[in-house]
Amino acid sequence: IAVPPNKRYGVDWVFLGFIPGGETALAGLANDIWATSPTDYYKTPLKDLPLMERVHNARDLAAYFDVSMAYDSPGFVVRQFVTPYNVPFLACYSTGMTPASMPYYPKQLRGVLYGIRGGAEYEMLINRPWRGLSYTDVLSAVNIYIFLVIIIGNVIILFSRRR
């Protein structure tokens, strides 16, 4: 996700990176971010990041943004952040995550981007077209190719059975 150029790392936003442990790790973050992840992704201690002086647990968050491939991640976030702390929940998921997250949209999951198309739509929304938009062309071409291969395969099978 594009960070506006006027936003500074450590002051306006922080990236903790991957924290192993699934739902247990999320529960730990919601309860005490500093104890669960004492450093950010870049190994900078949280005490050295000005933003983190006022962020210690889920109550201090403006929103929770989830970028995950774990099929059960939306449920984890809803159970550990949204329901107990009423933290706004936003996400960016692969298209395959659609079935897992749609039950939470729009009540608990307030905004979500799905796959290449979602990325392209976001690029257009912020008026900064980049790779996502060009990837939609490639995706469309691949889908047309697969569709044609299926049709040709079925025609071949149909004619081979008639002989």
C-alpha positions as CSV (number, residue, x, y, z in Angstrom):
1,I,0.0,0.0,0.0
2,A,1.4,3.4,-0.9
3,V,2.4,5.6,2.0
4,P,1.9,9.3,1.2
5,P,5.3,11.1,0.8
6,N,4.5,13.4,3.7
7,K,4.3,10.5,6.2
8,R,7.4,9.5,8.0
9,Y,8.3,6.0,9.2
10,G,8.4,5.7,13.0
11,V,6.4,9.0,13.4
12,D,3.2,8.4,11.3
13,W,3.4,4.6,10.8
14,V,5.3,1.5,11.9
15,F,5.7,-1.9,10.3
16,L,6.1,-4.8,12.7
17,G,6.4,-7.5,10.0
18,F,5.5,-11.2,10.4
19,I,5.0,-12.3,14.0
20,P,4.7,-16.1,14.2
21,G,2.0,-17.7,16.4
22,G,-1.2,-17.2,14.5
23,E,-4.2,-16.2,16.6
24,T,-2.1,-16.4,19.8
25,A,0.3,-13.9,18.5
26,L,-2.6,-11.5,17.6
27,A,-4.0,-11.9,21.1
28,G,-0.6,-11.0,22.5
29,L,-0.4,-7.9,20.2
30,A,-3.8,-6.8,21.1
31,N,-3.0,-7.1,24.8
32,D,0.6,-5.7,24.8
33,I,2.3,-4.8,21.6
34,W,5.7,-4.1,23.2
35,A,5.8,-7.4,25.0
36,T,4.8,-9.4,21.9
37,S,7.1,-7.6,19.5
38,P,9.8,-5.5,21.2
39,T,11.2,-4.4,17.8
40,D,9.8,-3.5,14.4
41,Y,10.5,-5.4,11.2
42,Y,13.8,-3.5,10.8
43,K,14.9,-4.6,14.3
44,T,14.5,-1.0,15.7
45,P,13.4,-1.1,19.3
46,L,9.9,0.2,19.7
47,K,11.1,2.6,22.3
48,D,13.1,4.4,19.6
49,L,10.0,5.0,17.4
50,P,8.2,8.1,18.4
51,L,4.8,6.8,17.3
52,M,5.1,3.8,19.6
53,E,5.4,6.0,22.6
54,R,1.6,6.3,22.5
55,V,0.8,2.8,21.1
56,H,0.9,0.0,23.6
57,N,-2.1,-2.2,22.9
58,A,-5.2,-2.5,20.6
59,R,-7.0,0.4,22.3
60,D,-4.3,2.8,21.0
61,L,-4.7,1.8,17.3
62,A,-6.5,3.9,14.7
63,A,-6.9,0.7,12.6
64,Y,-5.7,-2.8,12.0
65,F,-4.5,-3.4,8.5
66,D,-4.1,-7.1,7.6
67,V,-2.0,-8.4,4.7
68,S,-2.1,-12.2,5.0
69,M,-2.4,-15.4,3.0
70,A,-3.7,-17.4,6.0
71,Y,-7.3,-18.4,5.3
72,D,-8.3,-18.0,8.9
73,S,-6.7,-14.6,9.4
74,P,-9.9,-12.6,9.1
75,G,-11.5,-14.5,11.9
76,F,-8.4,-14.1,14.0
77,V,-8.5,-10.3,13.6
78,V,-12.2,-10.1,14.3
79,R,-11.9,-12.2,17.4
80,Q,-8.8,-10.5,18.8
81,F,-9.1,-6.8,17.7
82,V,-12.5,-5.9,16.3
83,T,-14.9,-7.6,18.8
84,P,-13.0,-6.9,22.1
85,Y,-11.5,-3.5,21.2
86,N,-13.6,-2.2,18.3
87,V,-10.5,-1.5,16.2
88,P,-11.4,-0.7,12.5
89,F,-10.3,-3.6,10.4
90,L,-8.9,-3.2,6.8
91,A,-7.3,-5.8,4.6
92,C,-5.5,-6.6,1.4
93,Y,-5.9,-10.2,0.4
94,S,-5.4,-12.5,-2.5
95,T,-8.5,-13.3,-4.5
96,G,-8.5,-16.8,-3.0
97,M,-9.2,-15.2,0.4
98,T,-12.5,-13.8,-0.7
99,P,-14.7,-16.6,0.7
100,A,-12.9,-16.5,4.1
101,S,-13.3,-12.7,4.5
102,M,-16.7,-11.9,2.9
103,P,-18.7,-12.9,6.0
104,Y,-17.0,-10.1,7.9
105,Y,-17.6,-7.4,5.2
106,P,-18.8,-4.6,5.7
107,K,-19.6,-4.9,9.5
108,Q,-16.3,-6.0,11.0
109,L,-14.1,-5.7,7.9
110,R,-14.6,-2.1,6.8
111,G,-12.5,-2.2,3.6
112,V,-10.7,-4.8,1.6
113,L,-8.8,-5.1,-1.6
114,Y,-8.8,-8.5,-3.4
115,G,-6.0,-9.7,-5.6
116,I,-4.6,-8.0,-8.7
117,R,-7.9,-6.4,-9.5
118,G,-8.1,-4.8,-6.1
119,G,-4.6,-3.5,-6.4
120,A,-5.4,-2.0,-9.8
121,E,-8.6,-0.4,-8.4
122,Y,-6.6,1.1,-5.6
123,E,-4.0,2.5,-8.0
124,M,-6.7,4.2,-9.9
125,L,-8.4,5.5,-6.7
126,I,-5.2,7.2,-5.6
127,N,-4.5,8.3,-9.2
128,R,-1.1,6.5,-9.2
129,P,-1.4,3.8,-11.9
130,W,1.5,1.3,-11.7
131,R,2.1,-2.4,-11.9
132,G,-1.4,-3.6,-10.7
133,L,-3.1,-2.0,-13.7
134,S,-0.7,-3.6,-16.2
135,Y,-1.1,-7.0,-14.4
136,T,-4.8,-7.0,-15.0
137,D,-4.1,-7.1,-18.8
138,V,-1.8,-10.1,-18.3
139,L,-4.4,-11.8,-16.1
140,S,-7.1,-11.2,-18.7
141,A,-4.9,-12.6,-21.4
142,V,-4.1,-15.7,-19.4
143,N,-7.8,-16.3,-18.5
144,I,-8.7,-16.0,-22.2
145,Y,-5.9,-18.5,-23.1
146,I,-7.1,-21.0,-20.4
147,F,-10.7,-20.6,-21.6
148,L,-9.7,-21.3,-25.2
149,V,-7.6,-24.4,-24.2
150,I,-10.6,-25.8,-22.3
151,I,-12.9,-25.3,-25.4
152,I,-10.3,-26.8,-27.8
153,G,-9.8,-29.8,-25.4
154,N,-13.5,-30.4,-25.2
155,V,-13.9,-30.2,-29.0
156,I,-11.1,-32.7,-29.5
157,I,-12.7,-35.1,-27.0
158,L,-16.1,-34.7,-28.6
159,F,-14.8,-35.5,-32.1
160,S,-12.6,-38.4,-30.9
161,R,-15.6,-40.0,-29.3
162,R,-17.6,-39.8,-32.6
163,R,-15.0,-42.0,-34.4
